[in-house]
Amino acid sequence: MHDEHGDVSETDSETDTTELRYKVQARRKRKVETKEARKRRQWSTEEQAAVQRQLGKFIRLMKCPNQRQCSEAKSNEPALASRTWQHVKFHVKNKIDAAKRMKNL
């Protein structure tokens, strides 16, 4: 509250700080819950083969496909229907990174 001079009292600033702390804690808690709720699914052999058929040239060229190319691969392969274009792109990226690591050994 404002006192007679127009200044904010300590109780108001304490209340604002407490409210802010609760909001931040709630936000952090939400993030943790969503990360825990998200489950990773292994790529089946059919999904891996579909990625290899559609995007194998990118793996050989060591170049990541863009969104349009990943979406086209998804539409051409029914096995990739349950994956998002980002899943497909990161799968290809991980394959490229693994190939680079193998070259360095």
Secondary structure as UniProt FT lines:
FT   TURN            4..5
FT   HELIX           10..37
FT   HELIX           45..61
FT   HELIX           67..76
FT   HELIX           78..80
FT   TURN            81..82
FT   HELIX           85..104
//
